[in-house]
Amino acid sequence: MTGILGALADAWAEIRVHKLRVLLSLIGIAVSVAALTGVVALSEYQRQFQTEQSDRFGGRAATLVVGITAEDGTPVDPDAFDERFTRAAERFGFSHTARIAQGMVVPVQLPDGIVDVNSRLIDPLYSQIHREQLLEGRWLRDDDVEALSPPVVITEALWDRIGRVPLPQHPTLTLAGPAGGTYQVVGVVPRQGLGDEELRVDILYDAYRARVDALPEGAWPQYEIWLDTAQVDEIAPVLAMDLRAGLPEGQIVSVSRSDWAAQPGALDAQATFEMVTGGIAAVILALGALSLINIQLVAMRQRVREIGVRRAFGATSGRVFFSVLLESLVATTVAGLVGIAIVVAVLRSEWVVTSLFYGIQDIPPFPMRAAFVGLAASIVVGAVAGFIPALVALRVKVIDAIRF
């Protein structure tokens, strides 16, 4: 133990004496470790971002979609099945369910005339199941059904068409047709990408049905349930049997998962991203290690006299070996810690993360895995970069100090 502590003390003393040489040789290591740590951390943020994007389309893991159709293509009474589904949801104790009716078009009065706009009828919990993100305002609520002017959520493109009236000024939409009337705009969904000019209005399911007795022709209702991933495989077949029991002849109930976790190869893209970026970071780290080894070997040739004198004063081979090895090890560890600290400081900024991953909602904390990987890499590089010069130092004899 005393020998190890002595070797550490010698290594630290050498680092303090050769500050400039150590600094120049370790800049590359610090940058390489920072790159490796940053890549591992960014892969975690990428996974979260990809998960959220997938949730917006298919629902969170695990989301079950329940639909009903007729074999002959005739319309199915949605109210009768709605009662059946509600009773089943109560028996199973589902906490997150939502009705969605799509395939609808409603005429909307815009400044340039009446325009047919796509529409969806949805329940409030749809926003939680799909991580709906709003540009402005709020999402629909259960008590909105009591409003004289039912609240609606519209797309940013439709908001542009009505002049982007600030939501605190309570902008309204006038709908024609069976559900005609005045609706208050309470939320705006942002564009999902360049060129997204979809005109759509989302209406509370119960608010629409309070005005209209039946769904329009061509609309198809479905139900979504957000469940625990550990239970979904057990609940899905039982729920399907429950909903099919006693159905009129010719009607078909489908129960399937729509979330990303149920898709084959869902994690392949993430694994590929980690492999490519991790490989690039490993190459950078290897180049930094080779540079450090070269510098250490050159420096060792200049330290022959010093090591020969130490051997003359009784320094053992083991003491010299570990002194040179630990000098490199301590230096690279310090450089690694500096690189990790820089990455942590940068990525803890919410502005940086949201700029890199636009639209991310739940920003995860800085992954400790990234810090451990960076620290382990700096230690391994230090051990490799110090081992070869340490072997060279073992061959230095007392007579070499006289020659130099």
C-alpha positions as CSV (number, residue, x, y, z in Angstrom):
1,M,0.0,0.0,0.0
2,T,2.8,2.4,0.9
3,G,4.5,1.6,-2.5
4,I,1.3,2.4,-4.4
5,L,0.9,5.7,-2.5
6,G,4.5,6.6,-3.1
7,A,4.1,5.9,-6.8
8,L,1.0,8.1,-6.9
9,A,2.9,10.8,-5.2
10,D,5.8,10.6,-7.7
11,A,3.4,10.6,-10.6
12,W,1.6,13.7,-9.3
13,A,4.9,15.4,-8.7
14,E,6.0,14.7,-12.3
15,I,2.7,16.1,-13.6
16,R,3.2,19.3,-11.7
17,V,6.8,19.7,-12.9
18,H,5.9,19.1,-16.6
19,K,2.7,21.0,-16.7
20,L,3.0,22.3,-20.2
21,R,3.9,18.9,-21.7
22,V,1.1,17.2,-19.8
23,L,-1.4,19.9,-20.8
24,L,-0.5,19.7,-24.5
25,S,-0.6,15.9,-24.5
26,L,-3.9,15.7,-22.7
27,I,-6.0,18.2,-24.7
28,G,-6.7,15.6,-27.3
29,I,-7.7,13.0,-24.6
30,A,-10.0,15.5,-22.9
31,V,-11.7,16.3,-26.3
32,S,-11.9,12.6,-27.2
33,V,-13.5,11.7,-23.8
34,A,-15.9,14.6,-24.1
35,A,-16.9,13.4,-27.6
36,L,-17.4,9.9,-26.4
37,T,-19.4,11.0,-23.3
38,G,-21.4,13.4,-25.5
39,V,-22.3,10.7,-28.0
40,V,-23.5,8.3,-25.3
41,A,-25.5,11.0,-23.6
42,L,-27.0,12.2,-26.9
43,S,-28.0,8.6,-27.7
44,E,-30.1,8.6,-24.5
45,Y,-31.8,11.9,-25.5
46,Q,-32.3,10.5,-29.0
47,R,-34.0,7.5,-27.6
48,Q,-36.3,9.7,-25.6
49,F,-37.0,11.9,-28.6
50,Q,-37.7,9.0,-30.8
51,T,-40.0,7.4,-28.2
52,E,-42.0,10.6,-27.9
53,Q,-42.3,11.0,-31.7
54,S,-43.6,7.4,-31.9
55,D,-46.0,8.0,-29.1
56,R,-47.6,10.9,-30.9
57,F,-48.4,8.6,-33.9
58,G,-49.2,5.2,-32.3
59,G,-49.7,6.0,-28.7
60,R,-47.6,5.3,-25.6
61,A,-46.4,1.8,-24.8
62,A,-48.7,0.0,-24.5
63,T,-51.7,1.3,-26.4
64,L,-54.6,-1.0,-27.4
65,V,-56.8,0.0,-30.3
66,V,-60.4,-1.4,-30.4
67,G,-62.4,-1.1,-33.5
68,I,-65.7,-2.6,-34.8
69,T,-66.8,-3.2,-38.3
70,A,-69.5,-5.2,-40.2
71,E,-68.6,-8.0,-42.5
72,D,-70.8,-6.7,-45.3
73,G,-69.5,-3.1,-44.9
74,T,-72.8,-1.7,-43.5
75,P,-72.5,1.0,-40.8
76,V,-72.4,-0.2,-37.2
77,D,-74.3,1.5,-34.5
78,P,-71.6,3.4,-32.6
79,D,-73.8,4.2,-29.6
80,A,-74.6,0.5,-28.9
81,F,-70.9,-0.5,-29.0
82,D,-70.0,2.6,-27.0
83,E,-72.2,1.3,-24.1
84,R,-70.6,-2.2,-24.5
85,F,-67.1,-0.7,-24.4
86,T,-67.9,1.5,-21.4
87,R,-69.1,-1.4,-19.4
88,A,-66.0,-3.4,-20.3
89,A,-63.7,-0.6,-19.4
90,E,-65.4,-0.3,-15.9
91,R,-65.0,-4.0,-15.3
92,F,-61.3,-4.0,-16.2
93,G,-60.7,-0.8,-14.3
94,F,-59.0,1.0,-17.2
95,S,-57.8,4.5,-16.2
96,H,-56.8,5.9,-19.6
97,T,-59.3,5.4,-22.4
98,A,-60.2,7.6,-25.3
99,R,-62.7,7.6,-28.2
100,I,-61.6,8.8,-31.5
101,A,-63.8,9.3,-34.6
102,Q,-61.9,10.1,-37.8
103,G,-62.6,10.4,-41.5
104,M,-64.8,13.5,-41.0
105,V,-65.0,16.8,-42.9
106,V,-66.7,19.9,-41.5
107,P,-67.4,23.1,-43.4
108,V,-65.7,26.1,-41.6
109,Q,-66.3,29.7,-42.3
110,L,-63.0,31.4,-43.0
111,P,-62.2,35.0,-44.1
112,D,-62.1,33.8,-47.8
113,G,-65.2,31.7,-47.6
114,I,-66.5,28.3,-46.4
115,V,-63.8,25.7,-46.6
116,D,-64.1,21.9,-45.9
117,V,-61.7,21.1,-43.0
118,N,-60.7,17.7,-41.7
119,S,-62.0,17.0,-38.2
120,R,-61.6,14.5,-35.4
121,L,-63.8,13.8,-32.5
122,I,-61.7,12.9,-29.5
123,D,-61.8,12.5,-25.7
124,P,-59.6,14.6,-23.4
125,L,-57.3,11.6,-22.5
126,Y,-56.3,11.2,-26.1
127,S,-53.7,14.0,-25.5
128,Q,-52.0,11.9,-22.7
129,I,-52.0,8.7,-24.7
130,H,-50.4,10.4,-27.7
131,R,-48.3,13.0,-26.0
132,E,-50.0,15.8,-27.9
133,Q,-47.9,18.9,-27.9
134,L,-49.5,22.3,-28.3
135,L,-48.0,25.4,-29.7
136,E,-50.4,27.7,-27.8
137,G,-53.2,27.3,-25.3
138,R,-54.5,24.1,-23.7
139,W,-56.0,20.8,-24.5
140,L,-59.7,19.8,-24.3
141,R,-61.2,19.0,-20.9
142,D,-64.2,16.9,-19.7
143,D,-66.0,20.0,-18.5
144,D,-65.8,21.7,-21.9
145,V,-69.0,19.8,-22.9
146,E,-71.0,22.3,-20.8
147,A,-69.7,25.4,-22.6
148,L,-72.1,27.3,-24.8
149,S,-69.3,27.7,-27.4
150,P,-67.6,24.3,-27.2
151,P,-63.8,24.6,-27.2
152,V,-61.8,23.2,-30.1
153,V,-58.1,22.6,-30.9
154,I,-56.9,23.5,-34.4
155,T,-53.7,23.1,-36.4
156,E,-51.3,25.9,-36.9
157,A,-52.1,26.1,-40.6
158,L,-55.8,26.7,-39.8
159,W,-54.7,29.2,-37.2
160,D,-52.8,31.1,-39.9
161,R,-56.0,31.1,-42.0
162,I,-57.9,32.9,-39.3
163,G,-55.2,35.5,-38.8
164,R,-53.3,34.0,-35.8
165,V,-55.5,35.8,-33.4
166,P,-53.9,35.5,-29.9
167,L,-55.7,32.9,-27.8
168,P,-56.2,35.3,-24.8
169,Q,-58.5,37.2,-27.2
170,H,-60.7,34.1,-27.4
171,P,-60.8,33.5,-31.2
172,T,-63.7,31.5,-32.5
173,L,-64.6,29.3,-35.5
174,T,-68.0,29.2,-37.2
175,L,-68.9,25.7,-38.4
176,A,-71.7,25.0,-40.8
177,G,-73.6,21.8,-41.4
178,P,-75.3,19.5,-38.8
179,A,-72.9,20.6,-36.0
180,G,-73.0,24.2,-37.1
181,G,-72.4,26.9,-34.5
182,T,-69.7,28.9,-32.9
183,Y,-66.7,27.1,-31.3
184,Q,-64.0,28.7,-29.2
185,V,-60.3,28.0,-30.2
186,V,-58.5,27.0,-27.0
187,G,-55.4,25.3,-28.4
188,V,-53.1,25.2,-31.4
189,V,-51.2,22.1,-32.6
190,P,-47.8,23.0,-34.2
191,R,-46.8,22.0,-37.7
192,Q,-45.3,18.5,-37.7
193,G,-42.7,19.5,-40.3
194,L,-41.9,21.6,-43.3
195,G,-44.8,21.7,-45.7
196,D,-47.4,20.7,-43.1
197,E,-50.4,22.7,-44.2
198,E,-53.2,20.4,-42.9
199,L,-56.4,22.2,-41.9
200,R,-57.9,20.3,-39.0
201,V,-60.1,20.9,-36.1
202,D,-60.3,18.6,-33.1
203,I,-63.7,18.6,-31.4
204,L,-64.7,17.1,-28.0
205,Y,-66.5,13.9,-28.8
206,D,-69.4,14.5,-26.3
207,A,-69.7,18.1,-27.3
208,Y,-70.2,17.1,-30.9
209,R,-72.7,14.3,-30.1
210,A,-74.7,16.8,-27.9
211,R,-75.4,18.7,-31.1
212,V,-75.6,15.8,-33.6
213,D,-77.6,12.6,-33.1
214,A,-75.3,10.4,-35.2
215,L,-71.8,10.4,-36.6
216,P,-71.6,11.5,-40.3
217,E,-71.4,8.9,-43.0
218,G,-67.8,7.8,-43.6
219,A,-66.6,8.5,-40.0
220,W,-65.1,5.5,-38.2
221,P,-64.9,5.4,-34.4
222,Q,-62.3,3.5,-32.5
223,Y,-61.2,3.3,-28.9
224,E,-57.8,3.5,-27.4
225,I,-56.6,2.1,-24.1
226,W,-53.2,2.9,-22.4
227,L,-52.0,-0.1,-20.4
228,D,-49.0,-1.2,-18.5
229,T,-46.6,-3.1,-20.9
230,A,-46.4,-5.9,-18.4
231,Q,-50.2,-6.5,-18.5
232,V,-51.2,-5.8,-22.1
233,D,-50.5,-9.3,-23.4
234,E,-52.7,-10.8,-20.8
235,I,-55.5,-8.3,-21.0
236,A,-55.8,-7.9,-24.8
237,P,-57.2,-11.4,-25.6
238,V,-59.5,-11.4,-22.6
239,L,-60.9,-8.0,-23.5
240,A,-61.5,-9.1,-27.1
241,M,-63.5,-12.1,-25.9
242,D,-65.5,-9.9,-23.6
243,L,-66.4,-7.4,-26.3
244,R,-67.2,-10.1,-28.8
245,A,-69.6,-11.9,-26.5
246,G,-73.2,-11.3,-27.6
247,L,-72.4,-9.2,-30.6
248,P,-74.9,-9.1,-33.4
249,E,-74.1,-11.6,-36.2
250,G,-71.8,-10.2,-38.8
251,Q,-70.0,-7.6,-36.6
252,I,-66.3,-8.0,-36.0
253,V,-64.3,-6.5,-33.1
254,S,-60.6,-6.0,-33.5
255,V,-58.2,-5.5,-30.6
256,S,-54.5,-4.7,-31.5
257,R,-51.6,-2.7,-30.3
258,S,-50.6,0.5,-32.2
259,D,-47.7,1.7,-30.1
260,W,-44.1,1.6,-31.4
261,A,-42.9,-1.1,-28.9
262,A,-45.2,-3.7,-30.5
263,Q,-43.6,-3.1,-33.9
264,P,-40.9,-5.6,-35.0
265,G,-37.5,-4.0,-35.2
266,A,-38.6,-0.9,-33.3
267,L,-35.2,-0.4,-31.6
268,D,-33.1,-1.2,-34.7
269,A,-32.8,2.4,-35.8
270,Q,-31.7,3.4,-32.3
271,A,-29.2,0.6,-32.1
272,T,-27.8,1.6,-35.5
273,F,-27.5,5.2,-34.4
274,E,-25.6,4.2,-31.2
275,M,-23.3,1.9,-33.2
276,V,-22.4,4.5,-35.8
277,T,-21.9,7.4,-33.3
278,G,-20.1,5.2,-30.8
279,G,-17.8,4.0,-33.5
280,I,-16.9,7.5,-34.5
281,A,-16.2,8.4,-30.9
282,A,-14.1,5.3,-30.4
283,V,-12.0,6.2,-33.5
284,I,-11.5,9.8,-32.1
285,L,-10.5,8.3,-28.7
286,A,-8.1,5.8,-30.3
287,L,-6.4,8.7,-32.3
288,G,-6.0,10.6,-29.1
289,A,-4.5,7.6,-27.3
290,L,-2.0,7.1,-30.1
291,S,-1.0,10.7,-30.0
292,L,-0.5,10.4,-26.2
293,I,1.6,7.3,-26.5
294,N,3.8,9.0,-29.1
295,I,4.3,12.0,-26.8
296,Q,5.0,9.8,-23.8
297,L,7.7,7.9,-25.6
298,V,9.4,11.0,-26.8
299,A,9.2,12.4,-23.3
300,M,10.6,9.2,-21.9
301,R,13.8,9.5,-24.0
302,Q,14.3,12.9,-22.5
303,R,13.9,11.5,-18.9
304,V,16.6,8.8,-19.2
305,R,19.0,10.7,-16.9
306,E,16.2,11.4,-14.4
307,I,15.2,7.7,-14.2
308,G,18.9,6.5,-14.1
309,V,19.6,8.8,-11.1
310,R,16.5,7.5,-9.4
311,R,17.7,3.9,-10.0
312,A,21.1,4.9,-8.6
313,F,19.5,6.1,-5.4
314,G,17.7,2.8,-4.9
315,A,14.4,3.1,-6.8
316,T,13.2,-0.4,-7.6
317,S,12.0,-1.5,-11.0
318,G,8.5,-1.8,-9.7
319,R,8.6,1.7,-8.3
320,V,9.8,3.2,-11.6
321,F,7.3,1.1,-13.6
322,F,4.3,2.1,-11.5
323,S,5.5,5.7,-11.3
324,V,5.5,6.1,-15.1
325,L,2.3,4.1,-15.5
326,L,0.4,6.1,-12.8
327,E,1.7,9.4,-14.2
328,S,-0.1,8.7,-17.4
329,L,-3.1,7.2,-15.6
330,V,-3.6,10.1,-13.3
331,A,-3.2,12.6,-16.1
332,T,-5.7,11.0,-18.4
333,T,-8.2,10.5,-15.6
334,V,-8.0,14.2,-14.8
335,A,-8.4,15.1,-18.4
336,G,-11.3,12.7,-18.7
337,L,-13.0,14.3,-15.7
338,V,-12.5,17.7,-17.3
339,G,-14.1,16.5,-20.6
340,I,-17.0,14.9,-18.8
341,A,-17.6,18.1,-16.7
342,I,-17.7,20.2,-19.9
343,V,-20.3,17.8,-21.5
344,V,-22.4,17.7,-18.4
345,A,-22.4,21.5,-18.2
346,V,-23.4,21.9,-21.8
347,L,-26.1,19.2,-21.9
348,R,-27.7,20.2,-18.6
349,S,-28.8,23.3,-20.4
350,E,-32.4,22.8,-21.5
351,W,-32.0,25.2,-24.4
352,V,-29.2,23.1,-25.9
353,V,-31.2,19.9,-25.7
354,T,-34.4,21.4,-27.1
355,S,-32.4,23.0,-29.9
356,L,-30.9,19.6,-30.8
357,F,-34.2,17.7,-30.4
358,Y,-37.0,20.1,-31.3
359,G,-40.3,19.1,-29.7
360,I,-38.9,16.9,-26.9
361,Q,-41.2,17.1,-23.8
362,D,-39.8,15.0,-21.0
363,I,-36.1,15.8,-21.0
364,P,-34.3,13.0,-19.1
365,P,-31.6,13.9,-16.6
366,F,-28.0,13.6,-17.8
367,P,-27.3,9.8,-18.1
368,M,-24.8,8.6,-15.6
369,R,-24.0,5.8,-18.0
370,A,-22.4,8.4,-20.3
371,A,-20.2,9.7,-17.5
372,F,-19.1,6.2,-16.4
373,V,-18.3,5.3,-20.0
374,G,-16.2,8.4,-20.4
375,L,-14.4,7.9,-17.1
376,A,-13.7,4.2,-17.9
377,A,-12.4,5.2,-21.4
378,S,-10.0,7.8,-19.9
379,I,-8.7,5.2,-17.4
380,V,-8.2,2.6,-20.1
381,V,-6.4,5.1,-22.4
382,G,-4.2,6.2,-19.5
383,A,-3.3,2.6,-18.7
384,V,-2.5,1.8,-22.4
385,A,-0.6,5.0,-23.0
386,G,1.4,4.6,-19.8
387,F,2.2,0.9,-20.1
388,I,4.5,1.1,-23.1
389,P,6.6,4.1,-21.7
390,A,6.7,2.2,-18.4
391,L,8.3,-0.8,-20.1
392,V,10.8,1.5,-21.7
393,A,11.6,3.0,-18.2
394,L,12.3,-0.5,-16.9
395,R,15.2,-0.9,-19.3
396,V,17.0,2.3,-18.1
397,K,20.2,1.5,-16.2
398,V,22.3,3.6,-14.0
399,I,25.0,3.8,-16.7
400,D,22.5,5.3,-19.1
401,A,22.3,8.4,-16.8
402,I,26.0,9.0,-17.3
403,R,25.8,8.6,-21.1
404,F,23.0,11.2,-21.3
